[in-house]
Amino acid sequence: MLVLKFGGTSVGSVENIITVKHIINDGNRKVVVLSAMSGTTNALVTFSEYIAETESEKALQCITTLQALYSETIQQLFSNHILKTEVIAYVGTVFKTLETAVNTKHTLVLHNTIVAQGELLSTFIFSRFLQQEGLNARLLPALDFMRIDKNNEPDNFYIKQNLNRLFNANPEADIYITQGFICLDAEGEISNLNRGGSDYTATIIGAVLEAEEVQIWTDIDGFHNNDPRFVNNTKAISNLSFDEAAELAYFGAKILHPQTVMPVRALDIPVRLKNTMAPEAHGTLITNTIHGEGIKAIAAKDNITAIKIKSARMLLAHGFLKKIFEIFERYETSIDMITTSEIAVSLTIDNTTYLDAITEELERFATVEIDNYMSIICLVGNTIIYHPDTPNLFQVLQDVNVRMIAYGGSNNNISLLVNTSDKLETLQKLQRYVFEAEPIVV
């Protein structure tokens, strides 16, 4: 059994939907996890925000525009009159339900229900299209088996029991279609796995089914050795370890959801990243196997805030760091980087929702300095902190104002905090010296 996930761009046009059909029609039994069609989730989030702001006319216009795009797609995709009529009816019901939500009190449950419609639409349309094309496909509703617990972690026992139940009820299918991203919460309400969560859905399913391989299909041919949006001449990386991939995903490489590798790494189920637009490309294979040494890739994470916490009472005082961490835990704000000196702690966060409250509590026992508009540059590779050439990197960056360095916390990661205004220069310098020139690090 294979598990294949296709992102929003992969199902974002009639041409791409047809391409996906060709990719999955290879005779192998598989589960196909779909995101919402590209642009849909953003439109539904905007629609939900208009409801929250009681902007009824804007909300209605938003979904009217979206429905028109779906109507056009259906007309182009379907030639079978019976299936086309069924799809038109389903899509019409979804948008009618959205219309009735315009004058409803806005809640988190309503927001999650609205946003979930994107995946429900894409999977219904795609499953009926496969049936039109003669493929033996069945739709497995994710809301019938995918659930998170009170800690927002996958409820693996529930997922396994219910997914196996659905498989046993539909044993004759060759291709099972289901939604990524969406799930139920511990109270049985519609929730989700956050942006990019379709990747996570795919590996959760892969782990439960003990799949042969999980494939993540998107619009780029795997992890690149640098960010192709900012740096020219980047190259796809053929092989990564789970540790390396997790570091890259967390620190800015958008191709993969940060939690994706967690469900499958202990079972040693490979994850392969592939390009829907170039299916013949090798992509990136992620396994427990380690390939080579030195820096393999560079990624950047923006919207970082640096917090410097300084207090003379920190000197030789036990419990000082505990007090700091308890504040961030109380406000459910995770820390990316941290460095310490005798009287100060510097750390970074990427979620400033509770920054004012956190700062207020910290200022009760320390002085606090805040730096906004920062970026983390992450260098990843197997045991790079032990590589003899790694220290030479800092010569490359001697003209860059590096605010913090995290070195040694992980064998596979060195993180640098720079001003976002210096990010482009930093990425390009590292690209030239590490990957293009006579390499400093191999």
Rosetta blueprint (number, residue, H / E / L):
1 M L
2 L E
3 V E
4 L E
5 K E
6 F E
7 G L
8 G L
9 T H
10 S H
11 V H
12 G L
13 S L
14 V H
15 E H
16 N H
17 I H
18 I H
19 T H
20 V H
21 K H
22 H H
23 I H
24 I H
25 N L
26 D L
27 G L
28 N L
29 R L
30 K E
31 V E
32 V E
33 V E
34 L E
35 S L
36 A L
37 M L
38 S L
39 G L
40 T H
41 T H
42 N H
43 A H
44 L H
45 V H
46 T H
47 F H
48 S H
49 E H
50 Y H
51 I H
52 A H
53 E L
54 T L
55 E L
56 S H
57 E H
58 K H
59 A H
60 L H
61 Q H
62 C H
63 I H
64 T H
65 T H
66 L H
67 Q H
68 A H
69 L H
70 Y H
71 S H
72 E H
73 T H
74 I H
75 Q H
76 Q H
77 L H
78 F L
79 S L
80 N L
81 H H
82 I H
83 L H
84 K H
85 T H
86 E H
87 V H
88 I H
89 A H
90 Y H
91 V H
92 G H
93 T H
94 V H
95 F H
96 K H
97 T H
98 L H
99 E H
100 T H
101 A L
102 V L
103 N L
104 T L
105 K L
106 H L
107 T L
108 L H
109 V H
110 L H
111 H H
112 N H
113 T H
114 I H
115 V H
116 A H
117 Q H
118 G H
119 E H
120 L H
121 L H
122 S H
123 T H
124 F H
125 I H
126 F H
127 S H
128 R H
129 F H
130 L H
131 Q H
132 Q H
133 E L
134 G L
135 L L
136 N L
137 A E
138 R E
139 L E
140 L L
141 P L
142 A H
143 L H
144 D H
145 F L
146 M L
147 R E
148 I E
149 D L
150 K L
151 N L
152 N L
153 E L
154 P E
155 D L
156 N H
157 F H
158 Y H
159 I H
160 K H
161 Q H
162 N H
163 L H
164 N H
165 R H
166 L H
167 F H
168 N H
169 A H
170 N L
171 P L
172 E L
173 A L
174 D L
175 I E
176 Y E
177 I E
178 T E
179 Q E
180 G L
181 F L
182 I E
183 C E
184 L E
185 D L
186 A L
187 E L
188 G L
189 E L
190 I E
191 S E
192 N E
193 L L
194 N L
195 R L
196 G L
197 G H
198 S H
199 D H
200 Y H
201 T H
202 A H
203 T H
204 I H
205 I H
206 G H
207 A H
208 V H
209 L H
210 E L
211 A L
212 E L
213 E E
214 V E
215 Q E
216 I E
217 W E
218 T E
219 D L
220 I L
221 D L
222 G L
223 F L
224 H E
225 N L
226 N L
227 D L
228 P L
229 R L
230 F L
231 V L
232 N L
233 N L
234 T L
235 K L
236 A E
237 I L
238 S L
239 N E
240 L E
241 S E
242 F H
243 D H
244 E H
245 A H
246 A H
247 E H
248 L H
249 A H
250 Y H
251 F L
252 G L
253 A L
254 K L
255 I L
256 L L
257 H L
258 P L
259 Q L
260 T L
261 V L
262 M H
263 P H
264 V H
265 R H
266 A L
267 L L
268 D L
269 I L
270 P L
271 V E
272 R E
273 L E
274 K E
275 N E
276 T L
277 M L
278 A L
279 P L
280 E L
281 A L
282 H L
283 G L
284 T E
285 L E
286 I E
287 T E
288 N L
289 T L
290 I L
291 H L
292 G L
293 E L
294 G L
295 I L
296 K L
297 A E
298 I E
299 A E
300 A E
301 K E
302 D E
303 N E
304 I E
305 T E
306 A E
307 I E
308 K E
309 I E
310 K E
311 S L
312 A H
313 R H
314 M H
315 L L
316 L L
317 A L
318 H L
319 G L
320 F H
321 L H
322 K H
323 K H
324 I H
325 F H
326 E H
327 I H
328 F H
329 E H
330 R H
331 Y L
332 E L
333 T L
334 S L
335 I L
336 D L
337 M L
338 I E
339 T E
340 T E
341 S L
342 E L
343 I L
344 A E
345 V E
346 S E
347 L E
348 T E
349 I E
350 D L
351 N L
352 T L
353 T L
354 Y L
355 L H
356 D H
357 A H
358 I H
359 T H
360 E H
361 E H
362 L H
363 E L
364 R L
365 F L
366 A L
367 T E
368 V E
369 E E
370 I E
371 D E
372 N E
373 Y E
374 M E
375 S E
376 I E
377 I E
378 C E
379 L E
380 V E
381 G L
382 N L
383 T L
384 I H
385 I H
386 Y H
387 H L
388 P L
389 D L
390 T H
391 P H
392 N H
393 L H
394 F H
395 Q H
396 V H
397 L L
398 Q L
399 D L
400 V L
401 N L
402 V E
403 R E
404 M E
405 I E
406 A E
407 Y E
408 G E
409 G E
410 S E
411 N L
412 N L
413 N E
414 I E
415 S E
416 L E
417 L E
418 V E
419 N E
420 T H
421 S H
422 D H
423 K H
424 L H
425 E H
426 T H
427 L H
428 Q H
429 K H
430 L H
431 Q H
432 R H
433 Y H
434 V H
435 F H
436 E H
437 A L
438 E L
439 P L
440 I L
441 V L
442 V L
